[in-house]
Amino acid sequence: MKKLFLYPAALYADREPTQIITILGSCVAVCLWDPVLKIGGINHYMLPLWNGHGLASPRYGNIAIEKLIEKMINLGSSHENIKAKIFGGAEVLEIEKITFNIGLRNIELAIEFLAEKKIPIISSSVGGKFGRKILYFSDTGEVRLKYVGKTKTKD
């Protein structure tokens, strides 16, 4: 089976079964899967909304999710067959939570955008204080998750 590491601001979808690994902090990954065609795709975005200036990059959630849906449709998926899983959006740095709420805003964008597109979210692991390493199997829609980050230790 093909293996791929997905970097931030990237997305991937293909008919060929692929194991995709990505690591998330405040970023969010949306995994789309078509159980009829047994194909899937994933994105990894860093910020919720593109402001309309510069390049409409998949580093922004509204662009990344739209482009991933388009890729799935171009691969032959019917919109009504697509299911979603969302991961990430942790507040791994205290300053993020106090100042920007990037993780929370990324999560909210995914939930709202998918609802607007009428794509059901069938599973999620979002928020909290720990990052996540996920392994996504594009042919089955399975996601394996491992929490990553610092743990409290006693002195």
N, CA, C and O atoms as a GROMACS GRO file, in nm:
protein
  620
    1MET      N    1   0.084  -0.118   0.000
    1MET     CA    2   0.000   0.000   0.000
    1MET      C    3   0.089   0.124   0.000
    1MET      O    4   0.191   0.129   0.069
    2LYS      N    5   0.050   0.222  -0.076
    2LYS     CA    6   0.122   0.349  -0.084
    2LYS      C    7   0.115   0.420   0.052
    2LYS      O    8   0.013   0.414   0.121
    3LYS      N    9   0.226   0.487   0.090
    3LYS     CA   10   0.232   0.562   0.216
    3LYS      C   11   0.271   0.706   0.187
    3LYS      O   12   0.350   0.734   0.096
    4LEU      N   13   0.214   0.799   0.266
    4LEU     CA   14   0.236   0.940   0.242
    4LEU      C   15   0.233   1.016   0.374
    4LEU      O   16   0.152   0.987   0.461
    5PHE      N   17   0.324   1.114   0.389
    5PHE     CA   18   0.317   1.206   0.501
    5PHE      C   19   0.255   1.334   0.449
    5PHE      O   20   0.302   1.391   0.351
    6LEU      N   21   0.148   1.381   0.515
    6LEU     CA   22   0.078   1.502   0.473
    6LEU      C   23   0.125   1.620   0.557
    6LEU      O   24   0.107   1.622   0.679
    7TYR      N   25   0.185   1.717   0.491
    7TYR     CA   26   0.236   1.836   0.557
    7TYR      C   27   0.124   1.939   0.576
    7TYR      O   28   0.021   1.931   0.510
    8PRO      N   29   0.143   2.035   0.667
    8PRO     CA   30   0.046   2.143   0.683
    8PRO      C   31   0.025   2.216   0.550
    8PRO      O   32   0.117   2.227   0.469
    9ALA      N   33  -0.095   2.266   0.531
    9ALA     CA   34  -0.134   2.342   0.411
    9ALA      C   35  -0.140   2.253   0.287
    9ALA      O   36  -0.122   2.301   0.175
   10ALA      N   37  -0.164   2.123   0.307
   10ALA     CA   38  -0.170   2.029   0.195
   10ALA      C   39  -0.300   1.949   0.201
   10ALA      O   40  -0.368   1.945   0.304
   11LEU      N   41  -0.331   1.886   0.089
   11LEU     CA   42  -0.443   1.793   0.085
   11LEU      C   43  -0.411   1.681  -0.012
   11LEU      O   44  -0.324   1.695  -0.099
   12TYR      N   45  -0.482   1.570   0.003
   12TYR     CA   46  -0.455   1.452  -0.080
   12TYR      C   47  -0.583   1.370  -0.095
   12TYR      O   48  -0.655   1.349   0.002
   13ALA      N   49  -0.609   1.326  -0.216
   13ALA     CA   50  -0.716   1.231  -0.242
   13ALA      C   51  -0.677   1.154  -0.368
   13ALA      O   52  -0.623   1.212  -0.462
   14ASP      N   53  -0.704   1.024  -0.368
   14ASP     CA   54  -0.666   0.941  -0.482
   14ASP      C   55  -0.747   0.812  -0.477
   14ASP      O   56  -0.796   0.772  -0.372
   15ARG      N   57  -0.760   0.748  -0.593
   15ARG     CA   58  -0.828   0.617  -0.599
   15ARG      C   59  -0.740   0.506  -0.542
   15ARG      O   60  -0.791   0.405  -0.493
   16GLU      N   61  -0.608   0.524  -0.549
   16GLU     CA   62  -0.516   0.422  -0.500
   16GLU      C   63  -0.518   0.419  -0.348
   16GLU      O   64  -0.502   0.523  -0.284
   17PRO      N   65  -0.537   0.301  -0.288
   17PRO     CA   66  -0.535   0.291  -0.142
   17PRO      C   67  -0.403   0.345  -0.086
   17PRO      O   68  -0.295   0.307  -0.132
   18THR      N   69  -0.415   0.433   0.012
   18THR     CA   70  -0.298   0.501   0.066
   18THR      C   71  -0.311   0.514   0.217
   18THR      O   72  -0.418   0.539   0.271
   19GLN      N   73  -0.198   0.495   0.285
   19GLN     CA   74  -0.189   0.524   0.428
   19GLN      C   75  -0.129   0.664   0.441
   19GLN      O   76  -0.018   0.689   0.395
   20ILE      N   77  -0.204   0.753   0.503
   20ILE     CA   78  -0.159   0.891   0.515
   20ILE      C   79  -0.138   0.924   0.662
   20ILE      O   80  -0.227   0.902   0.744
   21ILE      N   81  -0.021   0.977   0.693
   21ILE     CA   82   0.012   1.018   0.830
   21ILE      C   83   0.021   1.170   0.833
   21ILE      O   84   0.075   1.232   0.742
   22THR      N   85  -0.031   1.229   0.939
   22THR     CA   86  -0.011   1.371   0.963
   22THR      C   87  -0.009   1.396   1.113
   22THR      O   88  -0.063   1.317   1.190
   23ILE      N   89   0.051   1.506   1.153
   23ILE     CA   90   0.062   1.543   1.294
   23ILE      C   91  -0.004   1.679   1.312
   23ILE      O   92   0.027   1.774   1.240
   24LEU      N   93  -0.094   1.688   1.409
   24LEU     CA   94  -0.176   1.807   1.429
   24LEU      C   95  -0.157   1.865   1.568
   24LEU      O   96  -0.153   1.792   1.666
   25GLY      N   97  -0.147   1.997   1.576
   25GLY     CA   98  -0.155   2.070   1.702
   25GLY      C   99  -0.286   2.146   1.698
   25GLY      O  100  -0.393   2.089   1.717
   26SER      N  101  -0.277   2.278   1.672
   26SER     CA  102  -0.398   2.358   1.657
   26SER      C  103  -0.457   2.344   1.517
   26SER      O  104  -0.570   2.386   1.492
   27CYS      N  105  -0.381   2.285   1.426
   27CYS     CA  106  -0.431   2.258   1.292
   27CYS      C  107  -0.542   2.154   1.297
   27CYS      O  108  -0.556   2.081   1.395
   28VAL      N  109  -0.620   2.148   1.190
   28VAL     CA  110  -0.728   2.048   1.180
   28VAL      C  111  -0.710   1.970   1.051
   28VAL      O  112  -0.671   2.024   0.948
   29ALA      N  113  -0.740   1.841   1.058
   29ALA     CA  114  -0.747   1.756   0.940
   29ALA      C  115  -0.890   1.708   0.924
   29ALA      O  116  -0.952   1.660   1.018
   30VAL      N  117  -0.941   1.723   0.802
   30VAL     CA  118  -1.071   1.668   0.767
   30VAL      C  119  -1.044   1.548   0.677
   30VAL      O  120  -0.980   1.561   0.573
   31CYS      N  121  -1.095   1.432   0.718
   31CYS     CA  122  -1.084   1.311   0.637
   31CYS      C  123  -1.220   1.287   0.572
   31CYS      O  124  -1.321   1.277   0.641
   32LEU      N  125  -1.221   1.277   0.440
   32LEU     CA  126  -1.344   1.244   0.369
   32LEU      C  127  -1.332   1.102   0.316
   32LEU      O  128  -1.225   1.059   0.276
   33TRP      N  129  -1.445   1.031   0.317
   33TRP     CA  130  -1.445   0.892   0.270
   33TRP      C  131  -1.575   0.864   0.198
   33TRP      O  132  -1.683   0.903   0.243
   34ASP      N  133  -1.563   0.795   0.087
   34ASP     CA  134  -1.679   0.748   0.010
   34ASP      C  135  -1.687   0.597   0.028
   34ASP      O  136  -1.607   0.524  -0.031
   35PRO      N  137  -1.782   0.548   0.110
   35PRO     CA  138  -1.792   0.404   0.136
   35PRO      C  139  -1.840   0.323   0.015
   35PRO      O  140  -1.825   0.201   0.013
   36VAL      N  141  -1.898   0.389  -0.084
   36VAL     CA  142  -1.944   0.318  -0.204
   36VAL      C  143  -1.826   0.287  -0.295
   36VAL      O  144  -1.807   0.173  -0.337
   37LEU      N  145  -1.745   0.390  -0.326
   37LEU     CA  146  -1.628   0.371  -0.412
   37LEU      C  147  -1.504   0.327  -0.335
   37LEU      O  148  -1.405   0.287  -0.396
   38LYS      N  149  -1.510   0.334  -0.203
   38LYS     CA  150  -1.398   0.300  -0.116
   38LYS      C  151  -1.274   0.384  -0.148
   38LYS      O  152  -1.163   0.332  -0.162
   39ILE      N  153  -1.297   0.516  -0.158
   39ILE     CA  154  -1.187   0.609  -0.178
   39ILE      C  155  -1.197   0.720  -0.074
   39ILE      O  156  -1.305   0.749  -0.022
   40GLY      N  157  -1.083   0.780  -0.046
   40GLY     CA  158  -1.082   0.885   0.056
   40GLY      C  159  -0.981   0.992   0.029
   40GLY      O  160  -0.896   0.981  -0.060
   41GLY      N  161  -0.991   1.096   0.108
   41GLY     CA  162  -0.899   1.207   0.099
   41GLY      C  163  -0.887   1.276   0.234
   41GLY      O  164  -0.968   1.254   0.324
   42ILE      N  165  -0.785   1.358   0.247
   42ILE     CA  166  -0.758   1.425   0.374
   42ILE      C  167  -0.694   1.561   0.345
   42ILE      O  168  -0.623   1.578   0.246
   43ASN      N  169  -0.720   1.658   0.434
   43ASN     CA  170  -0.648   1.785   0.427
   43ASN      C  171  -0.587   1.814   0.564
   43ASN      O  172  -0.615   1.744   0.662
   44HIS      N  173  -0.505   1.916   0.568
   44HIS     CA  174  -0.438   1.959   0.693
   44HIS      C  175  -0.426   2.111   0.683
   44HIS      O  176  -0.336   2.164   0.618
   45TYR      N  177  -0.520   2.180   0.750
   45TYR     CA  178  -0.516   2.326   0.740
   45TYR      C  179  -0.477   2.389   0.873
   45TYR      O  180  -0.493   2.332   0.980
   46MET      N  181  -0.423   2.511   0.860
   46MET     CA  182  -0.361   2.580   0.972
   46MET      C  183  -0.447   2.690   1.032
   46MET      O  184  -0.444   2.713   1.154
   47LEU      N  185  -0.524   2.758   0.949
   47LEU     CA  186  -0.605   2.872   0.990
   47LEU      C  187  -0.746   2.857   0.934
   47LEU      O  188  -0.764   2.794   0.830
   48PRO      N  189  -0.846   2.912   1.000
   48PRO     CA  190  -0.983   2.888   0.957
   48PRO      C  191  -1.022   2.951   0.823
   48PRO      O  192  -1.071   2.882   0.734
   49LEU      N  193  -1.002   3.080   0.808
   49LEU     CA  194  -1.059   3.149   0.692
   49LEU      C  195  -0.956   3.226   0.611
   49LEU      O  196  -0.872   3.297   0.665
   50TRP      N  197  -0.965   3.212   0.479
   50TRP     CA  198  -0.888   3.293   0.387
   50TRP      C  199  -0.953   3.431   0.383
   50TRP      O  200  -1.076   3.441   0.371
   51ASN      N  201  -0.874   3.536   0.394
   51ASN     CA  202  -0.928   3.672   0.400
   51ASN      C  203  -0.951   3.735   0.262
   51ASN      O  204  -0.994   3.850   0.254
   52GLY      N  205  -0.924   3.662   0.156
   52GLY     CA  206  -0.947   3.715   0.022
   52GLY      C  207  -0.827   3.784  -0.039
   52GLY      O  208  -0.831   3.823  -0.156
   53HIS      N  209  -0.720   3.800   0.038
   53HIS     CA  210  -0.598   3.862  -0.013
   53HIS      C  211  -0.493   3.755  -0.038
   53HIS      O  212  -0.483   3.658   0.037
   54GLY      N  213  -0.416   3.772  -0.144
   54GLY     CA  214  -0.312   3.675  -0.175
   54GLY      C  215  -0.370   3.546  -0.232
   54GLY      O  216  -0.484   3.542  -0.279
   55LEU      N  217  -0.291   3.442  -0.226
   55LEU     CA  218  -0.328   3.312  -0.283
   55LEU      C  219  -0.430   3.239  -0.196
   55LEU      O  220  -0.414   3.232  -0.074
   56ALA      N  221  -0.534   3.185  -0.260
   56ALA     CA  222  -0.635   3.106  -0.189
   56ALA      C  223  -0.577   2.967  -0.164
   56ALA      O  224  -0.601   2.873  -0.240
   57SER      N  225  -0.501   2.955  -0.058
   57SER     CA  226  -0.422   2.836  -0.028
   57SER      C  227  -0.497   2.740   0.064
   57SER      O  228  -0.580   2.782   0.144
   58PRO      N  229  -0.467   2.609   0.052
   58PRO     CA  230  -0.528   2.512   0.146
   58PRO      C  231  -0.472   2.523   0.287
   58PRO      O  232  -0.501   2.437   0.371
   59ARG      N  233  -0.394   2.624   0.316
   59ARG     CA  234  -0.356   2.648   0.456
   59ARG      C  235  -0.476   2.701   0.534
   59ARG      O  236  -0.475   2.701   0.657
   60TYR      N  237  -0.580   2.745   0.461
   60TYR     CA  238  -0.703   2.797   0.520
   60TYR      C  239  -0.814   2.693   0.509
   60TYR      O  240  -0.833   2.632   0.404
   61GLY      N  241  -0.887   2.673   0.618
   61GLY     CA  242  -0.990   2.569   0.624
   61GLY      C  243  -1.097   2.579   0.518
   61GLY      O  244  -1.133   2.479   0.457
   62ASN      N  245  -1.149   2.700   0.494
   62ASN     CA  246  -1.257   2.712   0.395
   62ASN      C  247  -1.209   2.673   0.255
   62ASN      O  248  -1.287   2.620   0.176
   63ILE      N  249  -1.084   2.699   0.224
   63ILE     CA  250  -1.028   2.660   0.094
   63ILE      C  251  -0.995   2.511   0.093
   63ILE      O  252  -1.027   2.440  -0.002
   64ALA      N  253  -0.932   2.462   0.200
   64ALA     CA  254  -0.888   2.323   0.207
   64ALA      C  255  -1.005   2.224   0.200
   64ALA      O  256  -0.997   2.123   0.131
   65ILE      N  257  -1.114   2.254   0.269
   65ILE     CA  258  -1.228   2.162   0.269
   65ILE      C  259  -1.297   2.166   0.132
   65ILE      O  260  -1.334   2.062   0.078
   66GLU      N  261  -1.315   2.285   0.078
   66GLU     CA  262  -1.379   2.298  -0.055
   66GLU      C  263  -1.299   2.222  -0.161
   66GLU      O  264  -1.356   2.149  -0.241
   67LYS      N  265  -1.168   2.241  -0.162
   67LYS     CA  266  -1.081   2.173  -0.260
   67LYS      C  267  -1.084   2.022  -0.242
   67LYS      O  268  -1.082   1.948  -0.341
   68LEU      N  269  -1.089   1.975  -0.118
   68LEU     CA  270  -1.094   1.831  -0.094
   68LEU      C  271  -1.226   1.772  -0.144
   68LEU      O  272  -1.226   1.664  -0.204
   69ILE      N  273  -1.336   1.840  -0.120
   69ILE     CA  274  -1.465   1.794  -0.172
   69ILE      C  275  -1.460   1.789  -0.325
   69ILE      O  276  -1.504   1.691  -0.384
   70GLU      N  277  -1.405   1.892  -0.388
   70GLU     CA  278  -1.392   1.895  -0.534
   70GLU      C  279  -1.310   1.776  -0.584
   70GLU      O  280  -1.346   1.713  -0.684
   71LYS      N  281  -1.199   1.746  -0.516
   71LYS     CA  282  -1.115   1.632  -0.556
   71LYS      C  283  -1.193   1.501  -0.547
   71LYS      O  284  -1.183   1.416  -0.636
   72MET      N  285  -1.270   1.484  -0.440
   72MET     CA  286  -1.348   1.362  -0.424
   72MET      C  287  -1.452   1.349  -0.536
   72MET      O  288  -1.471   1.241  -0.591
   73ILE      N  289  -1.518   1.458  -0.570
   73ILE     CA  290  -1.617   1.458  -0.678
   73ILE      C  291  -1.548   1.427  -0.811
   73ILE      O  292  -1.600   1.349  -0.891
   74ASN      N  293  -1.431   1.487  -0.834
   74ASN     CA  294  -1.356   1.461  -0.958
   74ASN      C  295  -1.309   1.316  -0.969
   74ASN      O  296  -1.288   1.266  -1.079
   75LEU      N  297  -1.294   1.249  -0.855
   75LEU     CA  298  -1.255   1.108  -0.856
   75LEU      C  299  -1.377   1.016  -0.876
   75LEU      O  300  -1.362   0.894  -0.884
   76GLY      N  301  -1.497   1.075  -0.883
   76GLY     CA  302  -1.617   0.998  -0.911
   76GLY      C  303  -1.714   0.984  -0.795
   76GLY      O  304  -1.820   0.922  -0.811
   77SER      N  305  -1.681   1.039  -0.680
   77SER     CA  306  -1.772   1.029  -0.565
   77SER      C  307  -1.898   1.109  -0.589
   77SER      O  308  -1.895   1.216  -0.651
   78SER      N  309  -2.008   1.058  -0.540
   78SER     CA  310  -2.132   1.134  -0.536
   78SER      C  311  -2.135   1.209  -0.404
   78SER      O  312  -2.102   1.154  -0.299
   79HIS      N  313  -2.174   1.334  -0.410
   79HIS     CA  314  -2.176   1.420  -0.291
   79HIS      C  315  -2.249   1.353  -0.174
   79HIS      O  316  -2.204   1.360  -0.060
   80GLU      N  317  -2.362   1.288  -0.203
   80GLU     CA  318  -2.442   1.228  -0.096
   80GLU      C  319  -2.377   1.105  -0.032
   80GLU      O  320  -2.424   1.060   0.072
   81ASN      N  321  -2.272   1.050  -0.092
   81ASN     CA  322  -2.204   0.934  -0.035
   81ASN      C  323  -2.088   0.971   0.057
   81ASN      O  324  -2.038   0.886   0.130
   82ILE      N  325  -2.045   1.095   0.053
   82ILE     CA  326  -1.925   1.136   0.126
   82ILE      C  327  -1.955   1.154   0.275
   82ILE      O  328  -2.054   1.216   0.314
   83LYS      N  329  -1.867   1.096   0.358
   83LYS     CA  330  -1.873   1.107   0.504
   83LYS      C  331  -1.745   1.175   0.551
   83LYS      O  332  -1.643   1.172   0.482
   84ALA      N  333  -1.750   1.237   0.670
   84ALA     CA  334  -1.633   1.310   0.721
   84ALA      C  335  -1.596   1.266   0.862
   84ALA      O  336  -1.680   1.222   0.940
   85LYS      N  337  -1.467   1.279   0.890
   85LYS     CA  338  -1.413   1.267   1.026
   85LYS      C  339  -1.321   1.387   1.043
   85LYS      O  340  -1.250   1.427   0.950
   86ILE      N  341  -1.322   1.446   1.164
   86ILE     CA  342  -1.236   1.562   1.187
   86ILE      C  343  -1.148   1.540   1.310
   86ILE      O  344  -1.189   1.479   1.409
   87PHE      N  345  -1.025   1.592   1.301
   87PHE     CA  346  -0.925   1.572   1.405
   87PHE      C  347  -0.844   1.698   1.425
   87PHE      O  348  -0.826   1.777   1.332
   88GLY      N  349  -0.794   1.718   1.548
   88GLY     CA  350  -0.703   1.827   1.577
   88GLY      C  351  -0.769   1.942   1.651
   88GLY      O  352  -0.866   1.923   1.724
   89GLY      N  353  -0.715   2.060   1.630
   89GLY     CA  354  -0.769   2.179   1.693
   89GLY      C  355  -0.734   2.194   1.840
   89GLY      O  356  -0.806   2.259   1.916
   90ALA      N  357  -0.623   2.134   1.881
   90ALA     CA  358  -0.580   2.145   2.021
   90ALA      C  359  -0.525   2.285   2.048
   90ALA      O  360  -0.479   2.353   1.956
   91GLU      N  361  -0.530   2.325   2.170
   91GLU     CA  362  -0.466   2.449   2.214
   91GLU      C  363  -0.338   2.407   2.284
   91GLU      O  364  -0.332   2.398   2.407
   92VAL      N  365  -0.236   2.383   2.204
   92VAL     CA  366  -0.111   2.327   2.258
   92VAL      C  367  -0.023   2.430   2.327
   92VAL      O  368   0.064   2.394   2.405
   93LEU      N  369  -0.045   2.557   2.299
   93LEU     CA  370   0.029   2.663   2.366
   93LEU      C  371  -0.070   2.750   2.441
   93LEU      O  372  -0.173   2.789   2.385
   94GLU      N  373  -0.041   2.782   2.565
   94GLU     CA  374  -0.134   2.864   2.645
   94GLU      C  375  -0.163   2.998   2.579
   94GLU      O  376  -0.275   3.049   2.588
   95ILE      N  377  -0.065   3.056   2.512
   95ILE     CA  378  -0.085   3.185   2.446
   95ILE      C  379  -0.191   3.174   2.336
   95ILE      O  380  -0.265   3.270   2.312
   96GLU      N  381  -0.198   3.058   2.268
   96GLU     CA  382  -0.299   3.039   2.164
   96GLU      C  383  -0.439   3.051   2.223
   96GLU      O  384  -0.526   3.117   2.166
   97LYS      N  385  -0.460   2.987   2.337
   97LYS     CA  386  -0.592   2.987   2.398
   97LYS      C  387  -0.632   3.127   2.444
   97LYS      O  388  -0.745   3.170   2.423
   98ILE      N  389  -0.538   3.197   2.506
   98ILE     CA  390  -0.568   3.330   2.559
   98ILE      C  391  -0.589   3.432   2.447
   98ILE      O  392  -0.680   3.515   2.453
   99THR      N  393  -0.505   3.426   2.346
   99THR     CA  394  -0.502   3.530   2.246
   99THR      C  395  -0.585   3.502   2.120
   99THR      O  396  -0.662   3.587   2.077
  100PHE      N  397  -0.569   3.384   2.063
  100PHE     CA  398  -0.621   3.362   1.930
  100PHE      C  399  -0.732   3.257   1.918
  100PHE      O  400  -0.816   3.267   1.829
  101ASN      N  401  -0.733   3.158   2.006
  101ASN     CA  402  -0.828   3.046   1.995
  101ASN      C  403  -0.823   2.981   1.857
  101ASN      O  404  -0.928   2.946   1.802
  102ILE      N  405  -0.704   2.964   1.801
  102ILE     CA  406  -0.690   2.910   1.666
  102ILE      C  407  -0.750   2.770   1.656
  102ILE      O  408  -0.825   2.741   1.564
  103GLY      N  409  -0.716   2.684   1.752
  103GLY     CA  410  -0.769   2.547   1.748
  103GLY      C  411  -0.920   2.545   1.748
  103GLY      O  412  -0.981   2.476   1.666
  104LEU      N  413  -0.982   2.619   1.839
  104LEU     CA  414  -1.128   2.624   1.848
  104LEU      C  415  -1.189   2.680   1.719
  104LEU      O  416  -1.288   2.627   1.670
  105ARG      N  417  -1.130   2.785   1.665
  105ARG     CA  418  -1.181   2.844   1.541
  105ARG      C  419  -1.168   2.748   1.424
  105ARG      O  420  -1.256   2.742   1.337
  106ASN      N  421  -1.058   2.671   1.420
  106ASN     CA  422  -1.041   2.570   1.315
  106ASN      C  423  -1.148   2.461   1.325
  106ASN      O  424  -1.203   2.418   1.223
  107ILE      N  425  -1.176   2.417   1.446
  107ILE     CA  426  -1.280   2.314   1.468
  107ILE      C  427  -1.416   2.368   1.425
  107ILE      O  428  -1.489   2.302   1.350
  108GLU      N  429  -1.451   2.487   1.472
  108GLU     CA  430  -1.582   2.545   1.438
  108GLU      C  431  -1.599   2.560   1.288
  108GLU      O  432  -1.707   2.534   1.234
  109LEU      N  433  -1.492   2.602   1.219
  109LEU     CA  434  -1.499   2.617   1.074
  109LEU      C  435  -1.531   2.482   1.008
  109LEU      O  436  -1.618   2.476   0.921
  110ALA      N  437  -1.463   2.375   1.049
  110ALA     CA  438  -1.487   2.243   0.990
  110ALA      C  439  -1.632   2.200   1.012
  110ALA      O  440  -1.698   2.155   0.918
  111ILE      N  441  -1.681   2.212   1.134
  111ILE     CA  442  -1.818   2.169   1.166
  111ILE      C  443  -1.920   2.249   1.084
  111ILE      O  444  -2.011   2.191   1.024
  112GLU      N  445  -1.904   2.381   1.081
  112GLU     CA  446  -1.998   2.466   1.009
  112GLU      C  447  -1.993   2.444   0.858
  112GLU      O  448  -2.096   2.438   0.793
  113PHE      N  449  -1.872   2.433   0.803
  113PHE     CA  450  -1.855   2.416   0.658
  113PHE      C  451  -1.914   2.283   0.613
  113PHE      O  452  -1.985   2.277   0.512
  114LEU      N  453  -1.885   2.175   0.687
  114LEU     CA  454  -1.938   2.044   0.649
  114LEU      C  455  -2.090   2.040   0.663
  114LEU      O  456  -2.157   1.978   0.580
  115ALA      N  457  -2.145   2.105   0.765
  115ALA     CA  458  -2.291   2.112   0.781
  115ALA      C  459  -2.353   2.186   0.663
  115ALA      O  460  -2.455   2.144   0.608
  116GLU      N  461  -2.291   2.297   0.624
  116GLU     CA  462  -2.340   2.375   0.510
  116GLU      C  463  -2.339   2.291   0.382
  116GLU      O  464  -2.430   2.303   0.299
  117LYS      N  465  -2.237   2.207   0.366
  117LYS     CA  466  -2.225   2.121   0.247
  117LYS      C  467  -2.304   1.991   0.261
  117LYS      O  468  -2.305   1.908   0.170
  118LYS      N  469  -2.371   1.974   0.376
  118LYS     CA  470  -2.452   1.855   0.405
  118LYS      C  471  -2.370   1.725   0.398
  118LYS      O  472  -2.414   1.623   0.344
  119ILE      N  473  -2.248   1.733   0.456
  119ILE     CA  474  -2.162   1.616   0.468
  119ILE      C  475  -2.159   1.578   0.615
  119ILE      O  476  -2.111   1.655   0.698
  120PRO      N  477  -2.211   1.460   0.650
  120PRO     CA  478  -2.217   1.421   0.791
  120PRO      C  479  -2.079   1.392   0.850
  120PRO      O  480  -1.993   1.332   0.786
  121ILE      N  481  -2.061   1.437   0.974
  121ILE     CA  482  -1.940   1.405   1.050
  121ILE      C  483  -1.972   1.279   1.130
  121ILE      O  484  -2.057   1.282   1.219
  122ILE      N  485  -1.905   1.170   1.097
  122ILE     CA  486  -1.936   1.042   1.162
  122ILE      C  487  -1.843   1.010   1.278
  122ILE      O  488  -1.868   0.918   1.356
  123SER      N  489  -1.734   1.089   1.291
  123SER     CA  490  -1.640   1.067   1.400
  123SER      C  491  -1.552   1.190   1.414
  123SER      O  492  -1.526   1.261   1.316
  124SER      N  493  -1.505   1.216   1.538
  124SER     CA  494  -1.412   1.327   1.557
  124SER      C  495  -1.334   1.309   1.686
  124SER      O  496  -1.377   1.240   1.779
  125SER      N  497  -1.218   1.372   1.689
  125SER     CA  498  -1.137   1.386   1.809
  125SER      C  499  -1.074   1.523   1.798
  125SER      O  500  -0.974   1.541   1.728
  126VAL      N  501  -1.133   1.620   1.869
  126VAL     CA  502  -1.091   1.759   1.854
  126VAL      C  503  -1.074   1.827   1.989
  126VAL      O  504  -1.127   1.782   2.090
  127GLY      N  505  -0.999   1.937   1.987
  127GLY     CA  506  -0.980   2.018   2.106
  127GLY      C  507  -0.881   1.960   2.204
  127GLY      O  508  -0.799   1.875   2.168
  128GLY      N  509  -0.889   2.005   2.326
  128GLY     CA  510  -0.799   1.958   2.430
  128GLY      C  511  -0.664   2.027   2.426
  128GLY      O  512  -0.646   2.127   2.355
  129LYS      N  513  -0.570   1.973   2.502
  129LYS     CA  514  -0.438   2.036   2.514
  129LYS      C  515  -0.327   1.956   2.448
  129LYS      O  516  -0.212   1.999   2.448
  130PHE      N  517  -0.360   1.840   2.390
  130PHE     CA  518  -0.257   1.756   2.330
  130PHE      C  519  -0.273   1.748   2.179
  130PHE      O  520  -0.385   1.746   2.126
  131GLY      N  521  -0.160   1.745   2.111
  131GLY     CA  522  -0.161   1.726   1.967
  131GLY      C  523  -0.200   1.582   1.935
  131GLY      O  524  -0.217   1.499   2.025
  132ARG      N  525  -0.212   1.554   1.807
  132ARG     CA  526  -0.252   1.421   1.762
  132ARG      C  527  -0.168   1.380   1.641
  132ARG      O  528  -0.140   1.461   1.553
  133LYS      N  529  -0.131   1.255   1.640
  133LYS     CA  530  -0.073   1.193   1.520
  133LYS      C  531  -0.180   1.099   1.468
  133LYS      O  532  -0.227   1.012   1.540
  134ILE      N  533  -0.219   1.118   1.341
  134ILE     CA  534  -0.320   1.029   1.286
  134ILE      C  535  -0.266   0.953   1.166
  134ILE      O  536  -0.182   1.003   1.091
  135LEU      N  537  -0.316   0.832   1.151
  135LEU     CA  538  -0.287   0.747   1.037
  135LEU      C  539  -0.421   0.717   0.972
  135LEU      O  540  -0.507   0.653   1.033
  136TYR      N  541  -0.438   0.764   0.849
  136TYR     CA  542  -0.565   0.751   0.777
  136TYR      C  543  -0.549   0.652   0.663
  136TYR      O  544  -0.456   0.662   0.582
  137PHE      N  545  -0.639   0.555   0.657
  137PHE     CA  546  -0.642   0.455   0.550
  137PHE      C  547  -0.751   0.497   0.451
  137PHE      O  548  -0.870   0.488   0.481
  138SER      N  549  -0.709   0.543   0.334
  138SER     CA  550  -0.803   0.604   0.240
  138SER      C  551  -0.903   0.505   0.181
  138SER      O  552  -1.010   0.545   0.136
  139ASP      N  553  -0.870   0.376   0.180
  139ASP     CA  554  -0.961   0.278   0.119
  139ASP      C  555  -1.068   0.226   0.215
  139ASP      O  556  -1.170   0.172   0.171
  140THR      N  557  -1.046   0.242   0.346
  140THR     CA  558  -1.145   0.194   0.444
  140THR      C  559  -1.206   0.307   0.526
  140THR      O  560  -1.310   0.288   0.590
  141GLY      N  561  -1.143   0.424   0.525
  141GLY     CA  562  -1.189   0.535   0.607
  141GLY      C  563  -1.144   0.525   0.752
  141GLY      O  564  -1.176   0.611   0.833
  142GLU      N  565  -1.069   0.420   0.785
  142GLU     CA  566  -1.022   0.400   0.922
  142GLU      C  567  -0.918   0.504   0.959
  142GLU      O  568  -0.832   0.539   0.877
  143VAL      N  569  -0.925   0.554   1.082
  143VAL     CA  570  -0.826   0.646   1.134
  143VAL      C  571  -0.774   0.591   1.266
  143VAL      O  572  -0.851   0.558   1.356
  144ARG      N  573  -0.642   0.582   1.277
  144ARG     CA  574  -0.578   0.546   1.403
  144ARG      C  575  -0.516   0.672   1.460
  144ARG      O  576  -0.449   0.747   1.389
  145LEU      N  577  -0.538   0.694   1.589
  145LEU     CA  578  -0.498   0.819   1.652
  145LEU      C  579  -0.408   0.793   1.771
  145LEU      O  580  -0.429   0.699   1.848
  146LYS      N  581  -0.308   0.879   1.786
  146LYS     CA  582  -0.222   0.876   1.904
  146LYS      C  583  -0.204   1.019   1.951
  146LYS      O  584  -0.171   1.107   1.871
  147TYR      N  585  -0.226   1.044   2.080
  147TYR     CA  586  -0.204   1.177   2.136
  147TYR      C  587  -0.055   1.200   2.151
  147TYR      O  588   0.020   1.109   2.186
  148VAL      N  589  -0.012   1.323   2.125
  148VAL     CA  590   0.128   1.359   2.139
  148VAL      C  591   0.140   1.490   2.214
  148VAL      O  592   0.049   1.573   2.210
  149GLY      N  593   0.251   1.509   2.283
  149GLY     CA  594   0.274   1.634   2.355
  149GLY      C  595   0.334   1.608   2.490
  149GLY      O  596   0.359   1.493   2.528
  150LYS      N  597   0.357   1.714   2.560
  150LYS     CA  598   0.420   1.705   2.692
  150LYS      C  599   0.316   1.656   2.794
  150LYS      O  600   0.197   1.684   2.783
  151THR      N  601   0.366   1.583   2.891
  151THR     CA  602   0.282   1.541   3.002
  151THR      C  603   0.336   1.602   3.130
  151THR      O  604   0.455   1.634   3.138
  152LYS      N  605   0.252   1.619   3.228
  152LYS     CA  606   0.298   1.673   3.355
  152LYS      C  607   0.380   1.568   3.428
  152LYS      O  608   0.345   1.450   3.432
  153THR      N  609   0.488   1.613   3.484
  153THR     CA  610   0.570   1.523   3.565
  153THR      C  611   0.586   1.582   3.703
  153THR      O  612   0.581   1.704   3.719
  154LYS      N  613   0.604   1.497   3.802
  154LYS     CA  614   0.626   1.543   3.939
  154LYS      C  615   0.774   1.568   3.960
  154LYS      O  616   0.858   1.494   3.908
  155ASP      N  617   0.806   1.672   4.034
  155ASP     CA  618   0.948   1.705   4.064
  155ASP      C  619   1.003   1.611   4.167
  155ASP      O  620   1.120   1.623   4.204
   0.00000   0.00000   0.00000
